[in-house]
């Protein structure tokens, strides 16, 4: 009986659980995306609606690519004596804009779940 309790106690001590949350970028409101008009919306309006973009990439003397990105999720690990169970879930919003002479030329918006996974 003592050996059984000792083994059970060790198993409990060697098992554990950890969870972590993460985010990348600044969360931005999506309600103004419907207001974006090609060849009309200005960079000033974009900054008023969404704030400073996550990145700005110069493509040419006239064109710049702006990206608003927000990714968030959780990762959870359940550790057992000889194995571990890992789970991950998350979501991502990406607003990608082509700017020419301070005006939106083209844009895309994607809001999707990140691939989740489980391992044993």
VMD Tcl script that draws the C-alpha trace (Angstrom):
set ca {
  {0.00 0.00 0.00}
  {2.84 2.42 0.81}
  {4.47 1.74 -2.57}
  {1.16 2.44 -4.32}
  {0.75 5.77 -2.49}
  {4.37 6.68 -3.23}
  {3.92 5.97 -6.96}
  {0.64 7.91 -7.01}
  {2.28 10.84 -5.20}
  {5.20 10.90 -7.65}
  {2.83 10.76 -10.61}
  {0.93 13.77 -9.27}
  {4.15 15.69 -8.67}
  {5.47 14.94 -12.16}
  {2.28 15.96 -13.93}
  {1.24 19.54 -14.45}
  {-0.59 22.07 -16.57}
  {0.46 25.36 -18.10}
  {-1.48 27.84 -20.22}
  {-0.21 30.90 -22.03}
  {-1.96 33.64 -23.96}
  {-0.28 35.72 -26.64}
  {-1.01 38.59 -29.00}
  {0.86 40.31 -31.82}
  {0.02 43.77 -33.14}
  {-2.67 46.15 -31.92}
  {-6.29 45.08 -32.06}
  {-8.15 47.35 -34.45}
  {-11.84 48.03 -34.97}
  {-13.26 46.51 -38.15}
  {-16.39 48.67 -38.34}
  {-14.70 51.27 -40.59}
  {-13.44 48.77 -43.17}
  {-16.73 49.18 -45.06}
  {-15.95 52.92 -45.36}
  {-12.70 52.37 -47.28}
  {-13.09 53.50 -50.89}
  {-10.45 52.89 -53.55}
  {-8.96 56.12 -54.91}
  {-10.81 58.19 -52.26}
  {-9.80 57.14 -48.73}
  {-6.68 58.95 -47.48}
  {-3.92 57.84 -45.15}
  {-5.10 60.46 -42.68}
  {-8.54 58.79 -42.55}
  {-6.92 55.37 -42.11}
  {-4.91 56.60 -39.13}
  {-8.04 58.17 -37.59}
  {-10.02 54.92 -38.01}
  {-7.38 52.29 -37.24}
  {-4.41 54.05 -35.65}
  {-0.81 53.56 -36.71}
  {-0.32 50.51 -38.97}
  {1.67 47.47 -37.82}
  {4.00 47.94 -40.78}
  {4.69 50.30 -43.68}
  {6.73 49.07 -46.63}
  {7.93 51.42 -49.37}
  {7.37 49.80 -52.78}
  {8.27 52.76 -55.00}
  {8.48 56.55 -54.91}
  {4.66 56.72 -55.07}
  {3.51 53.44 -53.50}
  {3.57 52.12 -49.94}
  {2.07 48.98 -48.46}
  {0.38 49.40 -45.08}
  {-0.59 46.44 -42.91}
  {-2.76 46.29 -39.84}
  {-2.30 42.92 -38.14}
  {-3.68 41.48 -34.94}
  {-3.11 37.89 -33.89}
  {-4.15 36.41 -30.57}
  {-4.45 32.95 -29.10}
  {-3.73 30.52 -26.33}
  {-1.48 27.52 -25.92}
  {-2.13 24.93 -23.24}
  {0.13 22.07 -22.16}
  {-0.98 19.22 -19.92}
  {2.02 17.21 -18.82}
  {1.76 13.63 -17.63}
  {4.48 11.31 -16.34}
  {5.69 10.14 -19.77}
  {3.57 12.14 -22.24}
  {2.19 15.60 -22.77}
  {-0.94 16.97 -24.40}
  {-0.55 20.29 -26.28}
  {-3.46 22.39 -27.57}
  {-3.34 25.69 -29.44}
  {-6.08 28.02 -30.73}
  {-6.13 31.56 -32.06}
  {-7.43 34.14 -34.51}
  {-5.91 36.65 -36.90}
  {-7.13 39.87 -38.52}
  {-5.16 41.37 -41.43}
  {-5.96 44.60 -43.27}
  {-3.54 44.96 -46.20}
  {-3.57 48.26 -48.11}
  {-1.79 49.57 -51.18}
  {-1.26 53.33 -50.84}
  {-0.38 55.61 -53.74}
  {0.26 59.31 -53.15}
  {-1.45 59.11 -49.70}
  {-4.62 57.50 -51.11}
  {-5.83 53.87 -50.96}
  {-5.46 52.19 -54.35}
  {-6.41 48.65 -53.30}
  {-6.99 46.68 -50.10}
  {-7.91 43.28 -48.70}
  {-9.23 42.25 -45.30}
  {-9.09 38.77 -43.80}
  {-10.40 37.65 -40.41}
  {-9.78 33.97 -39.76}
  {-9.09 31.40 -37.12}
  {-5.53 30.19 -36.91}
  {-5.13 26.46 -37.43}
  {-5.61 24.81 -34.06}
  {-3.84 21.65 -33.11}
  {-3.71 18.97 -30.48}
  {-0.92 16.54 -29.80}
  {-0.51 13.69 -27.39}
}
mol new
graphics top color blue
foreach p $ca { graphics top sphere $p radius 0.5 }
foreach p [lrange $ca 0 end-1] q [lrange $ca 1 end] { graphics top cylinder $p $q radius 0.2 }
display resetview
